[in-house]
Amino acid sequence: MFPDTVLITGEGEGVVAMDINGNIILADVANNGKVTIHEDQKISLDTGVIGEVDVDITGSGMIESASNGDLTLNLAFEVPLAGTQTSSCEIIFTK
């Protein structure tokens, strides 16, 4: 459901934006390199099987150097007849 690559751009001092299939996710970047997804971030994903679902995203990570880092995204979404489902994925930053 996620693309192989995600475009990350600066949105101002200490804020980056990630484009995930046309959905923009904002995150704060602290001076020490810690990355934290803004609260109440949601995207819509087409699962193909059960149709489009709204996904709540939280997460954090660390920028290790000017050319790499990582971020773990925690996903939560509702599936009819199965209730709330959770998953996570890791994004590796490279430049």
ABEGO torsion letter per residue (X at the ends): XBBABBBBBBAEBGBBBBBBGGBBBBBBBBAAGBBBBBBGBBBBBBAGAAEBBBBBBBEBBBBABAABEBBBBBBBBBBBGAEBBBBBBBBBBBX
